[in-house]
């Protein structure tokens, strides 16, 4: 039974698709990336075509950005609004 059917809230989607892979699968992908040229090859690929750079910034790089924000020690994010009249 799914979480939604049982009345429990659905789990937060806080990880990218790659994080859902098993450890051996992630290790295999990382090893393949190294064998394909690693950082140097990725940079060369990005520079080969403007479309590649667009893919890098739109699809690859955002996977490094956390999907959820959290405040100190995992608490809520504190916001402060300051309005000054001069």
Buried (B, 14 or more C-beta within 10 A) or exposed (E): EEEEEEEEEEEEEEEBEEEEEEEEEEEEEEEEEEEEEEEEEBEEBBEEEEEBEEBBEEEEEEEEEEEEEEEEEEEEEEEEEEEEEE
